[in-house]
Amino acid sequence: MPYFQSILHLFKNMGPRYVWFRAGYELKRRSGLLKKKFPTDVPPRTWATRQDWQQLPTCFFDFSPIKAGSLSWLLIAEMTEYRKGNLLFFGTQYYHITDWLINPDTGYRYDAAKHWTEIADFSPEAGDIKYVWEKSRFSFLYALLRYDWHARQDQSETVFGEIESWIAANPVNQGPNWRCSQEIALRVLNWTYALNYYKHSPALTEARFEKIVHSIYWQAKHIESNIDFSRIAVRNNHAITETLALYSIGLLYPFFKESTRWKNCGKRWFEQEIAYQIYDDGTFLQFSMNYHRVVVQLLTWGIELAHVNQERFADTVYDRAQKSLIFLRACQDLTTGWLPNYGNNDGALFFKFTDAHFRDYRPQLSHLSAVMAFLGASAPTTPSPIFSFKKSGYYLLRDADTLTFLRCGAYKDRPFQADNLHLDIWVNGQNILRDAGSYKYNTDAHWTRYFAGTASHNTVMLDSYDQMQKGPRFIWYHWAKKANGQWAKAHNDAPTTNIQQSTPQTPQVTDDWFFEGSVKVFGHLKPNIYHHRRVAKTTGQLHWRVEDRLEKAPSGLLMNQIWHPSPEFFDQFIIRAWDENDQELKFTKTEGWYSEIYSKKEPAQRIVFSTLGRYIRTEIISISAGL
């Protein structure tokens, strides 16, 4: 896209405030003005003694999540690996870590003498910076604390040794671990948890306490000084994390001269971000299941911390927390606790208190639910099998042991993947038609295009064109601005098709739930192209009928209906398709990939039905249906 046209799209989609801020921020970074705002020569200072801190009237959590569960073999295995220098990254993959500045995926070592403004998020030589950030989040401390409690082995010396080691290797405002304010905020929250857990440990010497608090102060200063970047340029879970960190630091470390301002501003900004980012139907503006779980964890921290200190957030925070639970549980497979592998997913799990699989959302949803129940919130009831969350465009059907999940939404906030009218199907805990996942954010263009684009979703493409036009990094042009969907119930006595023989059968009376949705897409090809999708589910049966129709699409381009079946799919199900003339279409097996967790991908089944027409009817039915 031409440069000036891309700027025009940014103005139209993101607004002038975003564009001017980003332009000014980049100018300050390149000119060195931003660098001057974040000093590196900061002499040591004593803010409070350890005894002063220990005697503060502020309260912390009761550590009940640490004490739950048992000394499991998974926890023992994680501790065994930790002692070997191996750390669990992104949920399930171990990497050997030798220091705080080496990317274990590429072996590249960052320069800690460089100011953070001079370090890129991604370069071919360095690789994905998230590999360096992962240990520096200090989420691994929760495994040490859990092991301490259940094995009765004091880990305080190890914990404080890790924190001291990080401080020595990462001078203030220098190196990759000062590059992202959200990473800084998470680090301070996790240090704070460990400090309170070991509040009276002999390992927490006066010298250590002073050193840690000094570092916390400058990390908080960094967060506040860069908060506009998160609240204007990013405006997602980064802003929620950072504002919560400022509130927490201001509340729990009241001896800093800025503490009152941090606490008050952090609280007000946190309330504003929750009200803006979580829509009033409980859905989240990042259109991602895992990022919504990130916010659930932050809500749990914030609500519980405020409560134990006799404080309260605005009512909107509690309303959005409760509605988030309703939404995420509506999307959850009841057998596994997993949710669709939908939306951007960087492997984030900030506060891991159990051995549950990374994809299992039950621990985090249960924790927030317990906190809300303690505050008097009643458990939500959902008697209907259908769910419509129109603000973000999520539509779900629960029938027997199945979950039918669709996304049909217009964007008023930034899109992250071109995935409209994606269909996910779950049967008895198996995700038989699935989303391909995210893989990596900082990788080459081929993988970014595949995993963020339409090609990795169960929807329709025109030739190889995405539904929206991909820009640099996380930018999309030609947003889907118009979308509409709804569920309805039909009394169906029309003849059915034998999916094996393709011959008419005796009419069978059924009650079907059906979804009808339309979304305006492919705006970079031609104005006013619409994709219409109808999905019908036969009640009580493993039988789905999908009809796709393109309106005003240019001729000469193939209509490709894409499916990502699970490895077990063809052992249990049949899928067949027909065009507008009732001519059966044969699917083509194409190159497909699946990424269950961040940074890992594997070859996977991907099938495509194609036609030069503008209509495809598809049936998905269980082999055991006795056809």
FIVEXKOL-60772 format. One line per 3 residues: number of its first residue (from 1); their letters; for each residue x, y, z of C-alpha. Coordinates in steps of 0.05 Angstrom, whole numbers, plus 32768, in hexadecimal, padded with zeros to 4 digits. Layout:
BEGIN
NUM = A = X,Y,Z  ...
***
This chain:
BEGIN
1 = MPY = 8000,8000,8000  801B,8046,7FEF  8036,806B,802B
4 = FQS = 8004,80A4,802C  7FCA,8075,8021  7FE1,804B,805D
7 = ILH = 7FE5,808A,8088  7F9E,809B,8072  7F86,8056,8087
10 = LFK = 7FA9,805E,80CB  7F86,80A1,80D5  7F43,8083,80C2
13 = NMG = 7F4A,8043,80EC  7F74,8058,8128  7F63,80A1,812D
16 = PRY = 7F8E,80E0,8129  7FA2,80DB,8173  7FC3,8098,8167
19 = VWF = 7FE7,80AE,8127  8002,80EF,8144  8018,80CD,8183
22 = RAG = 803D,8095,815D  805E,80C7,812F  8074,80F3,8169
25 = YEL = 808B,80B7,8192  80B5,809D,8158  80D3,80E2,814D
28 = KRR = 80E6,80E6,8196  8105,80A1,8194  812F,80AE,8156
31 = SGL = 8145,80F3,816D  815B,80DB,81B2  8128,8104,81D8
34 = LKK = 8105,80C6,81F1  8147,80AA,820A  8153,80E8,8235
37 = KFP = 8110,80DC,8257  8129,8099,8273  816A,80A3,8299
40 = TDV = 819D,806C,82A4  81CB,808C,82D7  81A1,8083,8316
43 = PPR = 81C7,8080,8358  81B1,8050,838E  817F,806B,83C0
46 = TWA = 815C,8050,83FE  8111,805B,83FC  80FD,8034,843A
49 = TRQ = 811A,8000,8468  8104,7FB8,8465  80E4,7FC0,84AA
52 = DWQ = 80BE,7FFE,8495  80A1,7FD7,845A  8091,7F9A,8485
55 = QLP = 8068,7FC6,84B4  803E,7FE9,847E  7FF3,7FE3,8489
58 = TCF = 7FE5,7FD0,8441  7FD0,7F88,8434  7FE3,7F55,8400
61 = FDF = 7FC1,7F14,83EA  7FBC,7ED8,8417  7FE4,7EAB,83E6
64 = SPI = 7FAC,7E78,83E3  7FBA,7E6A,8398  8001,7E56,83AB
67 = KAG = 7FE8,7E26,83E1  7FB4,7E04,83B5  7FC3,7DC3,8392
70 = SLS = 7FFC,7D95,83A5  8044,7D83,8397  8035,7D66,8353
73 = WLL = 8066,7D42,8325  805D,7D7C,82F4  8074,7DAE,8328
76 = IAE = 80AF,7D81,833B  80C2,7D7A,82F2  80C0,7DC5,82E8
79 = MTE = 80EC,7DD0,8324  811D,7D9A,830D  8123,7DBD,82CA
82 = YRK = 812B,7E00,82EB  8167,7DE7,8313  8186,7DD2,82D1
85 = GNL = 817E,7E18,82B7  8141,7E07,828C  8104,7E33,828E
88 = LFF = 80BE,7E26,8274  80AE,7E58,823C  8068,7E69,8221
91 = GTQ = 8046,7E31,8247  8066,7DF0,8232  80AC,7DF7,8214
94 = YYH = 80EE,7DF7,823B  812A,7E22,8229  816F,7E22,8249
97 = ITD = 817C,7E67,8265  81C3,7E7E,8272  81B7,7EC8,8280
100 = WLI = 8184,7F00,827D  8199,7F1C,823A  819E,7EE0,820B
103 = NPD = 8167,7ECB,81DC  8166,7E7F,81E6  8145,7E75,81A3
106 = TGY = 817C,7E97,817A  81B7,7E9C,81AB  81BA,7EE8,81A0
109 = RYD = 81D1,7F10,81DB  81B6,7F56,81E4  81E2,7F90,81FA
112 = AAK = 81CF,7FA8,823F  81F6,7FE8,8235  81C4,7FFF,8200
115 = HWT = 818B,802C,8213  8148,8008,820C  8131,803A,81D6
118 = EIA = 816A,8021,81AA  8153,7FD8,81AB  8123,7FBB,8178
121 = DFS = 80EC,7F8A,8187  8102,7F5E,814D  813E,7F56,8120
124 = PEA = 8152,7F1A,80F6  8192,7F14,811F  8174,7F1A,8165
127 = GDI = 8132,7EF7,8157  80F3,7EFF,817F  8101,7F2A,81BD
130 = KYV = 80C9,7F06,81E3  80FA,7ECD,81F0  8125,7EFD,8219
133 = WEK = 80E9,7F1B,823C  80CB,7ED8,8252  80F8,7ECA,828E
136 = SRF = 80FD,7F13,829F  80B2,7F14,82AC  80C2,7EEA,82EA
139 = SFL = 8082,7EC1,82E3  80AE,7E84,82F1  80B0,7E9B,833A
142 = YAL = 806B,7E7D,8346  8087,7E37,833A  80BC,7E45,836F
145 = LRY = 808A,7E5F,83A1  805B,7E24,8395  8094,7DF3,839E
148 = DWH = 80A9,7E18,83DD  8064,7E0F,83FC  8057,7DC7,83E8
151 = ARQ = 809E,7DAB,83F0  80AD,7DD4,842E  80EF,7DEB,840E
154 = DQS = 8100,7E34,8417  810C,7E54,83D3  8115,7E9B,83EB
157 = ETV = 8160,7E9D,83DF  8156,7E84,8398  811E,7EB6,838B
160 = FGE = 8144,7EF3,83A5  8183,7EDB,8382  815E,7EDB,833F
163 = IES = 8144,7F21,834B  8189,7F3B,835F  81A7,7F19,8322
166 = WIA = 8175,7F3C,82F4  8183,7F80,8313  81CE,7F78,830A
169 = ANP = 81C7,7F62,82C1  8193,7F97,82AD  81A8,7FDE,82BF
172 = VNQ = 8170,8010,82C4  8151,8021,827F  8185,7FF8,825A
175 = GPN = 8180,7FB8,8233  8146,7F90,8216  8123,7F84,8258
178 = WRC = 8112,7FCE,825E  80F6,7FD0,8218  80AD,7FC1,8229
181 = SQE = 8087,7FE2,8261  8057,7FA8,8268  8091,7F78,8274
184 = IAL = 80AA,7FA8,82A9  8066,7FAB,82CA  8060,7F5F,82CC
187 = RVL = 80A5,7F59,82EA  8095,7F8A,8322  8053,7F67,8331
190 = NWT = 8075,7F24,8335  80AE,7F3E,8360  807A,7F5D,838D
193 = YAL = 8057,7F1B,8396  8099,7EF9,83A8  80AD,7F31,83D7
196 = NYY = 806C,7F2A,83FE  8070,7EDF,83FF  80B6,7EE2,841E
199 = KHS = 80A8,7F22,8444  80C8,7F09,8485  80FC,7EDA,8467
202 = PAL = 8144,7EE3,8481  8159,7EE0,8437  8139,7F24,842D
205 = TEA = 8173,7F4C,8449  8172,7F97,8451  81A3,7F9F,8417
208 = RFE = 8179,7F73,83EA  813A,7F97,83FC  8158,7FDB,83EC
211 = KIV = 8173,7FC2,83AA  8130,7FA3,8394  8107,7FDF,83A9
214 = HSI = 8137,800E,8385  812D,7FE6,8345  80E1,7FE4,834F
217 = YWQ = 80E0,8030,8355  8104,803B,8313  80D9,8007,82F0
220 = AKH = 809B,802B,8309  80B8,806D,82F0  80C3,804D,82AC
223 = IES = 807B,8034,82A9  805E,8078,82BA  808C,809D,828A
226 = NID = 8077,8070,8250  802E,8065,8263  8014,808E,8229
229 = FSR = 8032,805D,81F8  8008,8025,8215  7FC9,804F,821F
232 = IAV = 7FCA,8071,81DA  7FF5,8049,81AA  7FEA,8002,81C3
235 = RNN = 7FA8,8005,81EA  7FA2,7FBB,81FC  7FB5,7F8E,8236
238 = HAI = 7FF8,7FB3,823B  7FD3,7FF1,8255  7FAA,7FC8,8286
241 = TET = 7FE9,7FA6,82A1  8010,7FE7,82A8  7FD8,800F,82C9
244 = LAL = 7FCC,7FD6,82FA  8016,7FD5,830A  8017,801F,831A
247 = YSI = 7FDB,8017,8348  7FFB,7FDB,836B  803F,7FFC,8374
250 = GLL = 801F,803C,838D  7FF5,8015,83BF  802A,7FE3,83D7
253 = YPF = 8067,8010,83D7  804C,8051,83F4  8091,806C,8406
256 = FKE = 80A2,8084,83BF  8095,80CE,83B5  806A,80BD,8377
259 = STR = 8043,8085,839A  8003,80AC,83A4  8002,80C3,835C
262 = WKN = 8012,807D,8342  7FDB,805F,836C  7FA5,8091,8359
265 = CGK = 7FB8,8097,8310  7FC2,804C,8309  7F7D,803E,8327
268 = RWF = 7F5A,8071,82FC  7F7E,805B,82BC  7F71,8011,82CC
271 = EQE = 7F27,8020,82D3  7F27,8046,8291  7F4C,800F,826C
274 = IAY = 7F1E,7FD8,8285  7EE1,8001,8272  7EFC,800E,822C
277 = QIY = 7F1E,7FCC,821C  7EE9,7F9B,8236  7EA9,7FA8,8211
280 = DDG = 7E67,7FAB,8236  7E56,7F64,821F  7E96,7F49,8240
283 = TFL = 7EC0,7F40,8201  7F06,7F5D,81FA  7F21,7F8C,81C5
286 = QFS = 7F5E,7F61,81B5  7F31,7F2A,8199  7F5C,7EF5,81BA
289 = MNY = 7F4A,7EBF,81EC  7F8E,7EBE,820D  7F94,7F09,8212
292 = HRV = 7F4F,7F0B,8232  7F69,7ED9,8265  7FA4,7F08,8271
295 = VVQ = 7F71,7F3E,8284  7F4C,7F0C,82B0  7F8C,7F02,82D7
298 = LLT = 7F98,7F4D,82DE  7F50,7F58,82F4  7F58,7F22,8329
301 = WGI = 7F98,7F43,8343  7F7A,7F88,8343  7F36,7F78,8361
304 = ELA = 7F53,7F4D,8398  7F8B,7F7E,83A9  7F59,7FB8,83AE
307 = HVN = 7F2A,7F8F,83D9  7F5C,7F79,840D  7F70,7FC2,8414
310 = QER = 7F28,7FDA,841C  7F28,7FFC,83D8  7EFA,7FF5,839D
313 = FAD = 7EFE,8002,8353  7EC7,8021,8329  7E8A,7FF4,8320
316 = TVY = 7E9C,7FEB,82D6  7ED9,7FC1,82EA  7EAF,7F8E,830F
319 = DRA = 7E7A,7F8E,82D9  7EAD,7F80,82A3  7ECF,7F4A,82CD
322 = QKS = 7E8D,7F25,82D6  7E7B,7F2C,828C  7EC0,7F13,8278
325 = LIF = 7EB3,7ED3,829F  7E71,7ECA,827B  7E91,7ED3,8237
328 = LRA = 7ECF,7EA7,8242  7EA7,7E6F,8261  7E76,7E71,8226
331 = CQD = 7EB3,7E65,81F9  7ED0,7E2E,8225  7ED1,7DE4,8216
334 = LTT = 7EB6,7DC4,8255  7EDE,7D83,824E  7F24,7DA2,824A
337 = GWL = 7F1B,7DE9,8263  7F3A,7E00,8222  7F21,7E38,81F6
340 = PNY = 7F27,7E41,81AB  7F6F,7E4F,8195  7F54,7E91,817D
343 = GNN = 7F76,7ED4,8177  7FBC,7EEB,8186  7FDE,7EC1,81BB
346 = DGA = 8025,7ECF,81D4  8025,7E99,8209  8017,7EC9,8241
349 = LFF = 8003,7EAB,8284  8019,7EDD,82B8  8008,7EBD,82FA
352 = KFT = 800B,7E71,82F4  7FF2,7E50,8335  7FE1,7E0A,831B
355 = DAH = 7FFC,7DD3,82F0  7FC3,7DD9,82BE  7FD4,7DDA,8274
358 = FRD = 7FE0,7E1E,8256  7FA0,7E18,822C  7F75,7E07,8269
361 = YRP = 7F52,7E46,8280  7F2F,7E29,82BD  7F62,7E3F,82F2
364 = QLS = 7F60,7E88,82DE  7F15,7E8C,82D3  7F08,7E68,8314
367 = HLS = 7F36,7E97,833A  7F13,7ED6,8321  7ECF,7EB5,832C
370 = AVM = 7EE2,7EA6,8375  7EF9,7EEE,8380  7EB8,7F09,8362
373 = AFL = 7E8E,7ED8,838A  7EB1,7EEE,83CA  7E9D,7F36,83B9
376 = GAS = 7E54,7F20,83B1  7E4E,7F16,8366  7E1E,7EDF,8354
379 = APT = 7E31,7EA7,8324  7E16,7EB5,82DE  7DE2,7E86,82C0
382 = TPS = 7DDD,7E79,8275  7DA1,7E4D,8267  7DA2,7E58,821C
385 = PIF = 7DCF,7E2D,81EF  7DDF,7E69,81C3  7E0B,7EA5,81D3
388 = SFK = 7E12,7EE5,81AC  7E47,7F19,81BE  7E39,7F4D,818A
391 = KSG = 7E6B,7F82,81A0  7EA5,7F56,8188  7E7D,7F27,815D
394 = YYL = 7E82,7EE4,8181  7E4B,7EB1,8177  7E48,7E6E,819A
397 = LRD = 7E1B,7E31,819D  7E1F,7DFC,81D3  7DFA,7DBC,81BF
400 = ADT = 7E05,7D7C,81E7  7E51,7D71,81E8  7E60,7DA2,81AF
403 = LTF = 7E76,7DEA,81AA  7E6C,7E12,816A  7E94,7E53,816B
406 = LRC = 7E90,7E8A,8137  7EAE,7ECF,8130  7E89,7F04,8108
409 = GAY = 7E9D,7F49,811E  7EAA,7F90,8106  7EE6,7FB5,8121
412 = KDR = 7EE5,7FF7,8145  7F27,7FE5,8167  7F66,7FCA,8146
415 = PFQ = 7F60,7F84,8127  7F98,7F52,8132  7F84,7F19,8103
418 = ADN = 7F5C,7F16,80C3  7F2E,7EDF,80DB  7EE5,7EF4,80D3
421 = LHL = 7EB1,7EBD,80CF  7EE3,7E8A,80E9  7EC0,7E4B,8102
424 = DIW = 7EDA,7E20,813B  7EB8,7DDE,814C  7EC4,7DB5,818C
427 = VNG = 7EA8,7D6F,8198  7EB1,7D4A,81DA  7EEF,7D72,81EC
430 = QNI = 7F0E,7D6D,81A7  7F19,7DAB,817C  7F07,7D8A,813A
433 = LRD = 7F09,7DC9,8110  7F3B,7DFA,812E  7F60,7E3C,8129
436 = AGS = 7FA9,7E35,8115  7FC2,7E64,814D  7FF6,7E9C,814E
439 = YKY = 803C,7E7D,814C  806A,7EBB,8154  8060,7F06,814F
442 = NTD = 80A9,7F15,813E  80B8,7EE8,8104  80BE,7EEC,80B8
445 = AHW = 8085,7F06,808D  8070,7EC1,8073  805E,7EA6,80B8
448 = TRY = 8040,7EE8,80CF  8013,7EE9,8091  7FFC,7EA2,809A
451 = FAG = 7FEC,7EA1,80E4  7FCF,7EE8,80E8  7FAC,7EE3,80A5
454 = TAS = 7F6D,7EC3,808B  7F93,7E85,8072  7F99,7E68,80B8
457 = HNT = 7F4E,7E6C,80C9  7F10,7E45,80B7  7EF1,7E79,8089
460 = VML = 7EF3,7E91,8041  7F2A,7EB2,8018  7F2A,7ED0,7FD2
463 = DSY = 7F65,7EAF,7FB1  7F9F,7EBD,7FE1  7F84,7F00,7FF9
466 = DQM = 7F77,7F0C,8043  7F35,7F2A,805A  7F5C,7F6A,806B
469 = QKG = 7F9D,7F85,8050  7FDB,7F76,807A  8007,7FB0,808E
472 = PRF = 8048,7FB1,80B6  804C,7F8E,80FA  8007,7F8C,811A
475 = IWY = 7FE6,7FBB,80E9  7FAC,7FAA,80BB  7F8C,7FD6,8086
478 = HWA = 7F45,7FD3,806B  7F26,7FBE,80AC  7EE5,7F97,80AC
481 = KKA = 7EB7,7FCF,80C1  7E73,7FAF,80B5  7E5C,7F6C,80D2
484 = NGQ = 7E1C,7F4E,80EB  7E09,7F0A,8107  7DD2,7EE6,812C
487 = WAK = 7DBA,7EA3,8144  7D74,7E88,8134  7D50,7E46,8139
490 = AHN = 7D2F,7E24,80FE  7CFE,7DEA,80F8  7D1D,7DC5,80BE
493 = DAP = 7CF8,7D8F,8096  7D1E,7D98,8055  7D3E,7D5B,8033
496 = TTN = 7D84,7D4F,804C  7DBF,7D39,8022  7DE3,7CF8,802E
499 = IQQ = 7E29,7D12,8036  7E48,7CD0,8021  7E1D,7CC2,7FE3
502 = STP = 7E07,7D09,7FD0  7DBF,7CF2,7FC4  7D7E,7D0E,7FE0
505 = QTP = 7D63,7CED,801E  7D1F,7CE8,8040  7D0D,7D2A,8061
508 = QVT = 7D20,7D2A,80AA  7D01,7D5B,80DB  7D35,7D7D,8106
511 = DDW = 7D3C,7DBA,8131  7D7B,7DDF,811B  7D9F,7E1A,8139
514 = FFE = 7DBC,7E44,8102  7DEA,7E81,8100  7DE8,7EB4,80C9
517 = GSV = 7E20,7EE7,80C3  7E3B,7F19,8091  7E7B,7F41,8092
520 = KVF = 7E96,7F75,8061  7EDC,7F5E,804D  7F11,7F61,8016
523 = GHL = 7F0C,7FAC,8012  7F52,7FB0,7FF4  7F38,7F89,7FB7
526 = KPN = 7EF5,7FAC,7FAB  7EC2,7FD4,7FD4  7E85,7FB3,7FF3
529 = IYH = 7E99,7F69,7FF0  7E73,7F41,8023  7E7E,7EFC,803E
532 = HRR = 7E3D,7EDB,8055  7E41,7E9B,807F  7E08,7E70,8098
535 = VAK = 7E18,7E38,80C9  7DE1,7E07,80DE  7DE9,7DD2,8115
538 = TTG = 7DB8,7D98,811A  7DA2,7D94,8163  7DBE,7D58,8187
541 = QLH = 7DE6,7D40,814A  7E2D,7D48,8132  7E17,7D6A,80F2
544 = WRV = 7E28,7DB0,80DA  7E15,7DD2,8098  7E3E,7E0E,8082
547 = EDR = 7E2B,7E3C,8049  7E5B,7E72,8030  7E48,7EA7,7FFE
550 = LEK = 7E71,7EE2,7FE3  7E4D,7F20,7FCC  7E6B,7F51,7F99
553 = APS = 7EAD,7F2C,7F97  7ED6,7F38,7F58  7ED3,7F01,7F24
556 = GLL = 7F0F,7ED6,7F12  7F26,7ECB,7F5A  7F1D,7E88,7F7C
559 = MNQ = 7EEF,7E83,7FB7  7F15,7E58,7FE9  7EF2,7E3A,8025
562 = IWH = 7F28,7E26,8057  7F25,7DF3,808F  7F58,7DDE,80C3
565 = PSP = 7F42,7D99,80DD  7F62,7D78,8119  7F8D,7D3A,810F
568 = EFF = 7F53,7D0E,8124  7F1F,7D30,80F9  7F1C,7D00,80BE
571 = DQF = 7F18,7CC4,80EC  7ED7,7CDE,8108  7EB8,7D0F,80D6
574 = IIR = 7EA8,7D19,808D  7EAB,7D5C,806B  7E90,7D69,8026
577 = AWD = 7E7E,7DA7,7FFD  7E55,7DBC,7FC1  7E54,7DFA,7F96
580 = END = 7E18,7E25,7F81  7E06,7DF2,7F4A  7E07,7DB8,7F7C
583 = QEL = 7E47,7D9E,7F5D  7E72,7D7D,7F91  7EB4,7D9E,7F9F
586 = KFT = 7EF2,7D75,7FB0  7F1E,7D92,7FE6  7F68,7D9E,7FDC
589 = KTE = 7F9A,7D8F,8013  7FC9,7DCB,801A  8002,7DDE,8047
592 = GWY = 7FE8,7DEB,808C  8005,7DFC,80D0  7FEE,7DFB,8118
595 = SEI = 800A,7E21,8153  7FEB,7E0B,8195  801A,7E37,81BE
598 = YSK = 8046,7E73,81AF  8087,7E65,818A  8076,7E1E,8174
601 = KEP = 8057,7E08,8133  804C,7DC4,8112  8031,7DAD,80CE
604 = AQR = 7FE6,7DA3,80D0  7FAC,7D8F,80A3  7F8F,7DC7,807A
607 = IVF = 7F5A,7DBB,8045  7F3C,7DEB,8013  7EFD,7DE9,7FE8
610 = STL = 7F03,7E17,7FAC  7ED5,7E32,7F76  7ED2,7E6C,7F45
613 = GRY = 7E8A,7E73,7F5B  7E74,7E9A,7F98  7E51,7E65,7FC2
616 = IRT = 7E67,7E27,7FE7  7E3B,7DF9,8012  7E60,7DCB,8041
619 = EII = 7E48,7D93,806F  7E6F,7D78,80AA  7E53,7D39,80CA
622 = SIS = 7E69,7D01,80F7  7E7A,7CBE,80D7  7E56,7C9C,8110
625 = AGL = 7E15,7CBD,80FB  7E08,7C7F,80D2  7E03,7C9E,808D
***
